[in-house]
């Protein structure tokens, strides 16, 4: 399957092997997390099975469509403050920063899966078509999991725009296999950066606590990163996927303070506590990073764990203000400026309101049709 991507070879592989994060042993080779798992993060006694995931009860998907807006009109207007963010679903965010546009982890596909016939299906389409995007200055890809790196999106995007792709070590092999010219691929190790030609924009790769892989045989063959997007006027932090790590304090010391912090809050489970944050640990990470406007991502789009689809948002709404978090929770496609400090309203509840147009009940996936190459956990 082409969607599985390609393994790195040649000079790309040599550069990966030169990274201090890469280990070669008698049993294999690949990238690794370098910091010990903090006590209490992972409960290995509660590991879910694939059957639990496929057949789980509960409110795994919204009862009706989520409120959304087309952002095109808003994007035509200049920002008041120089920094504007538009959440387009899951971890896909348009960042407008001092006249430049950076798109994070673009996924327009219907499923977070190697197959568009089976696997986690998105709740509803992205608020605008991929061809409707304005001219981009950079695309950022944190790691190679299907809910962050989608082959169909990349293949269409590379035809529509001559934009550079900034990503983690090794991920460029996938991009090149799908038609991205090598000169438009920039692969970074942690603490390395890319400087935009002719512009005061830098994009840095920073530590995270996660894993990678698009099949059962390539786990940790590519690197995973958090991302810092900065100009002389503004700084934005994007977590990608990660568990809680003390490296957030180091990121704060090197790059902070941040005007906008985007942290993953969904698709969590006790047995994945070392590789995903969830809302409570996201608030801890937020404090380590030194605050700023907090835009939660990695929720409200795919059902990738066993919790209720809106649990991350409801937990943040309850706990965030008590902990002094400046929450920024716009509707899908709603362009917001962090400096404006807009109040949060629980717009997501409209999807489950009695008056909402009810969606068809989700049909359980047939295990025999699930892609056999999908890694576990799914992201």
C-alpha positions, 0 to 999 in steps of 0.5 A: 500500500502506497499509504504506508510510505517508504523507509529512509535509505542512503544519505537520509538514513545516514543523517538519522543514524547520526542523531543522538536520539537514534539507537542501533542494537543487536535487535534493531534500530530506531529513534527512542524517547530519552527521558524516563516516564514520570511516575503515575503516567502509565497504567499498564493494567488497563490496556485496551484490546482492538475489540474494545476499540471497535465495539466500545460503548459510550458517546464515542462520536457526536450525535449531530454535526459540530458547529463550523464556519468557512474561514475564507472571509476572515482570512481576507482581513488583516489581523489586528495583532499579527497573530491569528489561529484557525483550528480546522480539525484534529491537529490541523491549524492555520497559523497566521503570524506577522504576514506569513501562513503556516499550516500544521499537520494537514489531514483532509482525508476521511479516515485516519488509516492506511485505507479509506475503506476502514479505520477511524472516520472523521466526524465531518468534513474540514470546513473548507476544501484543500484547494480553497487554502490561501498561499502557504509559506510552510507546512509543518508535520510533527510525525508520521501517524495517520491522523497527522500525515495523510497521503491523499492530502500531501499528494493534492497539496503538493500539486496546489502549492509550491510550499516547503514541508518542515518535518522530523527526521526520516518523515521526508522519505514518505513525503518524497514517495508521494511526490514532494520534490526533495528540495521542498523537504526540510527534516529536523532533529530536536533543537534544529531549525529552518529559516524561511528564505527572505522572511523573519520566520523560524520553525524549530523542532523540539522534544516530545514523548511519543513514538512513530510508525505507519505499519507493524514493522516500522515502529520508531523508524522516524522521529517525532517532534513538537514544534516552535513557530516564531518571528521577532514579534510572536512565538507559537508552540505546537505539541504534535503528539506527546506525553508529559515530559520535563522537557517542556520547561527546557522548551520554555527556557529556550523559546518562551514566553509563548503567545499561543500554546497548542497542546493535544488533549484527546485520544488518551487512555491510562495505558497510553499516559506516557505518550499522550497528554489528555486534558489534565496533563495538558494543563500541567504541560501548559504550566511548564511552558509558562502559559499563554493562550491555550488552544486545545487540539487533537480532539473533536475529529476522530474517535481514536480512544475509548473516552466520550468524544467531548470529554477533553473539552468538558474537562478543560472547561471545568479545570482550566479556569481554576488553574489560570489557563487562558483557554482559546476554544474556537469553533471549527474554522473560526479564526481567532486572535489569541491576544483578544482573550475571547471568552469560551462558550461550550459550542460543542454541546450543540452537536448532542442537543435534542434539537440537533439533526441526529447523525446515523448511529455509527456502524461497528467496524468489521475486524476482518476489514481493518487494515492489517498494517495499522500500528497500535495505539492508532496514533 
